Amino acid sequence: MPRVVEEPPPSRPAYFWWLLANVVAACFAVVSWVVCLHIFQHPESPRNYEILRKLKRLPELKQYKDLDAPTANSYTPKDLYKKFNGFDDTLLARLNPALLRNYLTNFQKPLLLSYVEGSYRVETVRPLKENDFFSPGFVVRGRAMVKPDEFTPTAPYPVIIEYLFPTADRAAFSWFKPDDMLTVTKAQNCAVVLHVSKVDAQDEQGKMEKILCVTVVPIVYGNYQVGEGRSFSLDAPGYFKPGATFPLFKATAADAPVKKP
């Protein structure tokens, strides 16, 4: 009986391994490029920001002058309410990272850039701590005060701001007292919207309701005038903590009922 000899499996051609190695290398290059691009384009992510810090490639804030600040609309308290109050939690979760990214990247895509204006009654002040978005500095919380019409005195409006002041002057925060008026204009220091949220406050019937809270930060630095004869220097922050909690104050003053617009 003749012996049956099985034929060996055909060997792969030499170019197969060369092609496989090139495919693997190309995939690795594409993945690396996508990951690197994501890290550099999204510094608002705490993990990405930390990687950039270790690589010494953190984005550096541009110190704008009055005349070269990015062009954008200015919003009064009524405008802010109209623009942002309809945002639900899902929309805010998409909006706030984009606002933070725009700020950290010097508004390379200024579509969401918004300046804040208006009169705000100071409610409370505190220094910025190490676990805040940046330090040193302090934050002033103020309630918007709006005239319903030309014959009616100003009244609390359902908008508050948290104004972040980046400064090394540790005594300056004591110059802002509760019930003082904080006037915000674009020409002053170009305060931009950094974060939008909603906090608890009392309405006219004493019931708790959600009102708009807007965290703002100046992008034009230099002297900031407080009243007559007092000023302090605003300096561009050098390091941030993108994972910091916003808003910095969780609730508004309980003794300041809000009139609905």
C-alpha positions as CSV (number, residue, x, y, z in Angstrom):
1,M,0.0,0.0,0.0
2,P,1.5,3.3,-1.0
3,R,2.4,5.8,1.8
4,V,0.3,8.9,1.8
5,V,2.4,12.0,2.3
6,E,0.6,15.2,3.3
7,E,1.7,18.4,1.7
8,P,3.0,21.0,4.0
9,P,0.8,24.2,4.3
10,P,1.9,26.8,1.9
11,S,4.2,29.3,3.5
12,R,3.2,33.0,3.6
13,P,5.1,35.1,1.1
14,A,7.8,37.3,2.4
15,Y,6.0,40.5,1.8
16,F,3.1,39.4,4.1
17,W,5.1,40.1,7.3
18,W,6.4,43.4,5.8
19,L,2.8,44.4,5.0
20,L,1.6,43.4,8.5
21,A,4.4,45.4,10.1
22,N,3.6,48.5,8.1
23,V,-0.1,48.2,8.9
24,V,0.6,47.9,12.6
25,A,3.0,50.9,12.4
26,A,0.5,53.0,10.5
27,C,-2.3,52.2,13.0
28,F,0.0,53.1,15.9
29,A,0.9,56.4,14.2
30,V,-2.7,57.3,13.6
31,V,-3.7,56.5,17.2
32,S,-0.7,58.4,18.5
33,W,-1.6,61.4,16.3
34,V,-5.3,61.4,17.4
35,V,-4.4,61.1,21.1
36,C,-1.8,63.9,20.9
37,L,-4.2,66.1,19.0
38,H,-6.9,65.5,21.6
39,I,-4.5,66.3,24.5
40,F,-3.4,69.6,22.9
41,Q,-6.8,70.7,21.8
42,H,-8.6,69.9,25.1
43,P,-6.5,71.3,27.9
44,E,-9.8,71.7,29.9
45,S,-9.6,68.0,30.8
46,P,-7.7,67.7,34.1
47,R,-5.8,64.6,32.8
48,N,-4.8,66.4,29.6
49,Y,-3.8,69.5,31.5
50,E,-1.5,67.5,33.8
51,I,0.1,65.7,30.8
52,L,0.8,69.1,29.2
53,R,2.2,70.4,32.5
54,K,4.7,67.4,32.7
55,L,5.6,68.0,29.0
56,K,6.0,71.7,29.8
57,R,3.6,72.5,27.0
58,L,0.8,74.2,28.9
59,P,-1.0,76.9,27.0
60,E,0.1,80.4,28.1
61,L,-2.6,83.0,28.6
62,K,-2.3,86.0,26.4
63,Q,-2.3,89.3,28.2
64,Y,-4.7,91.3,26.1
65,K,-4.7,95.1,25.9
66,D,-7.9,97.0,25.8
67,L,-7.8,97.5,22.1
68,D,-6.8,94.0,21.0
69,A,-9.2,91.9,23.1
70,P,-11.3,89.5,20.9
71,T,-14.4,91.0,19.4
72,A,-17.7,89.7,21.0
73,N,-21.0,90.8,22.3
74,S,-21.5,92.2,25.8
75,Y,-24.4,91.0,27.9
76,T,-26.4,92.7,30.6
77,P,-28.1,90.7,33.3
78,K,-31.3,90.6,31.2
79,D,-29.3,89.4,28.2
80,L,-27.5,86.7,30.2
81,Y,-30.8,85.4,31.6
82,K,-32.3,85.3,28.1
83,K,-29.3,83.5,26.6
84,F,-28.6,80.9,29.3
85,N,-31.6,80.4,31.5
86,G,-33.2,77.9,29.1
87,F,-30.1,75.6,29.2
88,D,-30.8,72.3,31.0
89,D,-28.2,70.2,32.7
90,T,-27.3,68.4,29.5
91,L,-26.7,71.6,27.6
92,L,-24.7,73.1,30.4
93,A,-22.6,70.0,30.6
94,R,-21.7,70.6,26.9
95,L,-21.3,74.4,27.2
96,N,-19.0,74.7,30.2
97,P,-16.1,72.6,29.0
98,A,-16.2,74.6,25.7
99,L,-16.2,77.9,27.7
100,L,-13.2,76.7,29.7
101,R,-11.4,75.4,26.6
102,N,-11.9,78.7,24.9
103,Y,-10.4,80.6,27.8
104,L,-7.4,78.3,28.2
105,T,-6.6,78.5,24.5
106,N,-6.9,82.3,24.2
107,F,-10.2,82.1,22.3
108,Q,-8.8,80.5,19.2
109,K,-12.5,79.7,18.4
110,P,-14.3,82.7,19.9
111,L,-17.8,81.5,19.0
112,L,-18.9,81.2,22.6
113,L,-17.1,84.4,23.8
114,S,-19.4,86.6,25.9
115,Y,-18.5,89.7,27.8
116,V,-20.5,90.7,30.9
117,E,-21.7,94.1,31.9
118,G,-24.1,95.5,34.5
119,S,-24.5,96.5,38.1
120,Y,-24.2,93.9,40.8
121,R,-24.7,94.2,44.6
122,V,-21.9,92.5,46.5
123,E,-23.1,89.6,48.6
124,T,-19.9,88.0,49.8
125,V,-16.2,87.8,49.1
126,R,-13.5,85.2,49.8
127,P,-9.9,84.6,48.8
128,L,-9.2,81.9,46.2
129,K,-7.7,78.7,47.7
130,E,-5.3,76.2,46.3
131,N,-8.1,73.8,45.2
132,D,-9.9,76.6,43.3
133,F,-9.6,77.2,39.6
134,F,-6.5,79.4,40.1
135,S,-4.8,81.2,43.0
136,P,-3.8,83.7,44.3
137,G,-6.7,86.0,44.0
138,F,-10.3,86.3,45.3
139,V,-13.8,86.0,44.2
140,V,-16.7,88.4,44.6
141,R,-20.3,87.2,44.3
142,G,-22.8,89.8,43.3
143,R,-26.6,89.9,42.6
144,A,-27.7,91.7,39.5
145,M,-29.6,94.9,40.1
146,V,-31.9,96.0,37.3
147,K,-34.4,98.8,36.8
148,P,-37.6,97.3,35.6
149,D,-38.4,100.7,34.0
150,E,-37.2,104.3,34.2
151,F,-39.6,105.1,37.0
152,T,-38.9,102.2,39.2
153,P,-35.8,101.8,41.5
154,T,-33.4,99.0,40.9
155,A,-34.4,95.6,42.2
156,P,-32.7,92.1,42.5
157,Y,-32.7,90.2,39.3
158,P,-32.4,86.4,39.0
159,V,-28.8,86.5,37.9
160,I,-25.7,86.5,40.0
161,I,-22.1,86.6,39.0
162,E,-18.9,85.2,40.6
163,Y,-16.2,87.6,39.5
164,L,-12.7,86.0,39.8
165,F,-9.9,88.5,40.4
166,P,-6.4,87.1,39.7
167,T,-4.1,89.1,41.9
168,A,-1.2,88.7,44.3
169,D,-2.6,91.6,46.4
170,R,-4.0,89.6,49.4
171,A,-5.5,92.7,51.0
172,A,-7.6,93.8,48.1
173,F,-10.4,91.4,48.7
174,S,-11.2,93.3,52.0
175,W,-12.1,96.4,49.9
176,F,-15.3,94.7,48.7
177,K,-18.0,94.9,51.3
178,P,-21.5,93.3,51.3
179,D,-24.1,95.7,49.7
180,D,-21.3,97.6,47.8
181,M,-22.1,98.0,44.1
182,L,-19.8,96.2,41.6
183,T,-20.1,97.9,38.2
184,V,-18.9,95.7,35.4
185,T,-18.2,97.1,31.9
186,K,-16.4,95.7,28.9
187,A,-14.1,98.7,28.8
188,Q,-12.8,98.0,32.3
189,N,-11.2,94.6,32.2
190,C,-13.2,92.6,29.6
191,A,-14.7,90.1,32.0
192,V,-15.7,86.9,30.0
193,V,-18.1,84.1,30.9
194,L,-16.2,81.1,32.2
195,H,-18.9,78.9,33.6
196,V,-22.7,78.9,33.7
197,S,-24.8,77.1,36.4
198,K,-27.9,77.5,38.4
199,V,-28.1,77.9,42.2
200,D,-30.8,78.1,44.9
201,A,-32.3,81.4,45.9
202,Q,-35.5,82.6,47.6
203,D,-38.3,84.1,45.5
204,E,-40.7,86.8,46.7
205,Q,-42.9,84.1,48.4
206,G,-39.9,82.7,50.3
207,K,-39.8,79.6,48.2
208,M,-36.5,78.2,46.9
209,E,-35.9,78.4,43.2
210,K,-33.1,78.0,40.7
211,I,-31.5,81.2,39.4
212,L,-28.7,81.8,36.9
213,C,-25.1,81.9,38.2
214,V,-22.4,83.1,35.8
215,T,-18.7,82.8,36.7
216,V,-16.6,85.5,35.0
217,V,-12.9,86.3,34.7
218,P,-11.1,89.3,33.2
219,I,-8.8,88.9,30.2
220,V,-7.4,92.4,30.2
221,Y,-4.9,92.9,33.1
222,G,-3.4,95.9,34.8
223,N,-4.8,98.2,37.5
224,Y,-8.4,97.7,38.8
225,Q,-9.9,100.7,40.5
226,V,-11.9,100.3,43.6
227,G,-13.7,103.5,44.6
228,E,-11.6,106.5,44.9
229,G,-7.9,106.3,45.7
230,R,-7.7,102.5,45.8
231,S,-6.5,100.1,43.1
232,F,-4.7,96.8,42.8
233,S,-3.0,94.9,40.0
234,L,-4.6,92.1,38.0
235,D,-2.1,89.5,36.7
236,A,-2.6,86.7,34.3
237,P,-2.8,83.4,36.2
238,G,0.1,81.0,35.4
239,Y,-1.4,77.7,36.5
240,F,-4.9,76.4,36.6
241,K,-6.9,73.5,38.1
242,P,-9.4,72.6,35.4
243,G,-11.0,70.0,37.7
244,A,-12.0,72.7,40.2
245,T,-15.6,72.9,41.3
246,F,-18.0,75.6,39.9
247,P,-19.8,77.6,41.1
248,L,-17.5,78.7,43.9
249,F,-20.5,79.5,46.1
250,K,-23.3,77.0,46.3
251,A,-26.2,79.2,47.1
252,T,-27.2,82.9,47.2
253,A,-28.0,85.0,50.2
254,A,-31.2,83.8,51.8
255,D,-32.4,87.4,52.7
256,A,-32.4,88.6,49.1
257,P,-35.7,87.6,47.4
258,V,-35.6,87.7,43.6
259,K,-38.3,89.3,41.4
260,K,-39.1,87.3,38.4
261,P,-38.5,88.9,35.0
